[in-house]
């Protein structure tokens, strides 16, 4: 049976709050009101015209999706009002949107230094740290956020996910249970508990919890994938495959689901179905090189050299330093009796294997070259 990776999707870390509304005429100039991230708190004191202009300009740039330009404007605003924590958190949020999580964390820390008891700042810091895979620090930030605002579902989910990554499954389950207490129909929390139980080999409980998640959100492909994974791990191959097929019907353009289905069919030696699924995976996600490579290998085994060449060519285009891809391309070209091209592919593969200090790879290529020259 092929290994099916048990994963926690990004949503389990919580999400960086989404922009809601554009209150451009408000005297507070909310950047993202739904997150309690405000660039200027309401105050009875008059706002300097320069600061007012910068905040308005930054907001317009952010609304237009020009995040880095907005950041530069907000940094100017921060120099005019260095004790305004909301400005720093707004910058942090925009940096997180650009996946500059290290920078985002630093700005959230600046905001927290000014207002340590703001739950939104602590949550933003936890999210950024989790994205940096600094899970210990993320746990601390998420925990502070969840204590400051027990209604923040994302903080509980983020705490659970970070604890899960640290393999602290019992603590993760508790965090997810708190999320469920706050939001009883949260399918993602049930699904995450199911995965934690699965990691503890508490299979009956895991399946029961995951089925509850599917019941709450039957059209959620991510939840279906988790249940399918659990069924596969517990030995129910047919049930797992059927559940993953359901997930693929919900999200037909999800290449990862198609790839997992292909791996199962391959393990069952249903090579025709596996090849079709690999092709669907590659079509759905052109960057999923593993799917093209696996499809190329099956085509090579079936002596369908022409289509194998097409697959390997695309793999090489996307990963030009893959020694294996050049080697397999050589085999496919050899099968088509295109010996000169095959030799070039073998020579490229040999060079790459040598650079990677892979003697086994070097040996198999040298053997293929010798056979070709004979």
Order of alpha helices (4+ residues) and beta strands (2+ residues): beta-beta-alpha-alpha-alpha-alpha-alpha-alpha-alpha-alpha-alpha-alpha-alpha-alpha-alpha-alpha-alpha-alpha-alpha-alpha-alpha
